[in-house]
Amino acid sequence: MNPFHRANQKRWEATARNWKAMHDRRGTWKLCAQSPELVFVPEEMKHLQGLSGKRAAVLGSGDNLAAFALAGLGARVTSVDISRNQLEIARERAGELQLDMEFLQADVTDLSALADATFDLVYTGGHVAVWVSDLDRYYREAGRILKPGGLFLVNEYHPFRRIWKMEVDHLEVAYDYYDRGPFVFKHDEDVLDRKRGDYTQYEFHWRVTDLINAMLSAGCNLIDSAEFGEHVGDWEGAPLEGLPEYLLLVGRKRNG
Ligand SMILES: C[S@@+](CC[C@H](N)C(=O)[O-])C[C@H]1O[C@@H](n2cnc3c(N)ncnc32)[C@H](O)[C@@H]1O
């Protein structure tokens, strides 16, 4: 595994307990199979119809809310994450929700455990690309496992939100939009709390056009896009109101 990903994986393994506790406080995981609109915005829902019996992969599945919601929509879901601990928590929760799903520990840049042209839908996002050093390889793997005509939904934290200094009362650029990194940090285990610690982390700031171009290079035509959301979380540490929270890209795998 590449050293950036190995380092990031170590922290995700360590933080999985906090991630679980946060989601237990919120409780959405218990509801989202019944109410997928708690997870997916209308711009996504319109592409997520008729999934009954279809195969879906969620890449960098983390909290697995998207995976549970897709299972609730009738899809046969494979949940992929680099963190064994995240997957173990998701497996337990899927059991409690009586959802029949598959779990695969894998790096999104190497999905060799999954055959070509297997899935009708690949879903990813919500802060996955930021941990990945090779976006083209990641999306190429997504494209490879998609059937021709299958959908590739990317719903990522909007790149415009990544560039600011942690200043609560004004916006100040800390990271040049054109600089992709890697940005190296030393943090403690809690991903939500940016305290300094012993875990070395590598973050990558992909631009809007990187995401689009990687999707096109993955053999998909871009068929829809949207920008939405205005919530600003405490962890963001800057007055980001007025900047879009998420960028949705919808690709369709080309034939041949
Ligand atoms: C912020 S979560 C994103 C998923 C979901 N939206 C959430 O909020 O939980 C990030 C997830 O990506 C996973 N991840 C990070 N790097 C990865 C990689 N190279 N391959 C697969 N998963 C990765 C982490 O283990 C973590 O579970």
The ligand as an SDF file (V2000), in Angstrom:
LIG
                    3D

 27 29  0  0  0  0  0  0  0  0999 V2000
  -15.0600   10.8380    6.2490 C   0  0  0  0  0  0  0  0  0  0  0  0
  -15.2810    9.1360    5.8790 S   0  0  0  0  0  0  0  0  0  0  0  0
  -16.2120    9.2930    4.3850 C   0  0  0  0  0  0  0  0  0  0  0  0
  -17.3650    8.3730    4.3690 C   0  0  0  0  0  0  0  0  0  0  0  0
  -18.6530    8.8710    4.9740 C   0  0  0  0  0  0  0  0  0  0  0  0
  -19.2330    9.9360    4.2070 N   0  0  0  0  0  0  0  0  0  0  0  0
  -18.4840    9.2810    6.4170 C   0  0  0  0  0  0  0  0  0  0  0  0
  -18.6280   10.4850    6.7120 O   0  0  0  0  0  0  0  0  0  0  0  0
  -18.2050    8.4320    7.2670 O   0  0  0  0  0  0  0  0  0  0  0  0
  -13.7280    8.6770    5.2260 C   0  0  0  0  0  0  0  0  0  0  0  0
  -13.5890    7.1550    5.0660 C   0  0  0  0  0  0  0  0  0  0  0  0
  -12.6910    6.9200    3.9850 O   0  0  0  0  0  0  0  0  0  0  0  0
  -11.8780    5.8200    4.3400 C   0  0  0  0  0  0  0  0  0  0  0  0
  -10.6520    5.8920    3.5390 N   0  0  0  0  0  0  0  0  0  0  0  0
   -9.6340    6.7760    3.6370 C   0  0  0  0  0  0  0  0  0  0  0  0
   -8.6930    6.5130    2.7230 N   0  0  0  0  0  0  0  0  0  0  0  0
   -9.1270    5.4310    2.0210 C   0  0  0  0  0  0  0  0  0  0  0  0
   -8.6010    4.6840    0.9480 C   0  0  0  0  0  0  0  0  0  0  0  0
   -7.4170    4.9830    0.3890 N   0  0  0  0  0  0  0  0  0  0  0  0
   -9.3070    3.6270    0.4920 N   0  0  0  0  0  0  0  0  0  0  0  0
  -10.5020    3.2790    1.0550 C   0  0  0  0  0  0  0  0  0  0  0  0
  -11.0640    3.9710    2.0650 N   0  0  0  0  0  0  0  0  0  0  0  0
  -10.3830    5.0360    2.5440 C   0  0  0  0  0  0  0  0  0  0  0  0
  -11.6460    5.9750    5.8310 C   0  0  0  0  0  0  0  0  0  0  0  0
  -11.2650    4.7640    6.4420 O   0  0  0  0  0  0  0  0  0  0  0  0
  -13.0040    6.4810    6.3020 C   0  0  0  0  0  0  0  0  0  0  0  0
  -13.8300    5.4390    6.7380 O   0  0  0  0  0  0  0  0  0  0  0  0
  1  2  1  0
  2  3  1  0
  2 10  1  0
  3  4  1  0
  4  5  1  0
  5  6  1  0
  5  7  1  0
  7  8  2  0
  7  9  1  0
 10 11  1  0
 11 12  1  0
 11 26  1  0
 12 13  1  0
 13 14  1  0
 13 24  1  0
 14 15  1  0
 14 23  1  0
 15 16  2  0
 16 17  1  0
 17 18  1  0
 17 23  2  0
 18 19  1  0
 18 20  2  0
 20 21  1  0
 21 22  2  0
 22 23  1  0
 24 25  1  0
 24 26  1  0
 26 27  1  0
M  CHG  2   2   1   9  -1
M  END
$$$$
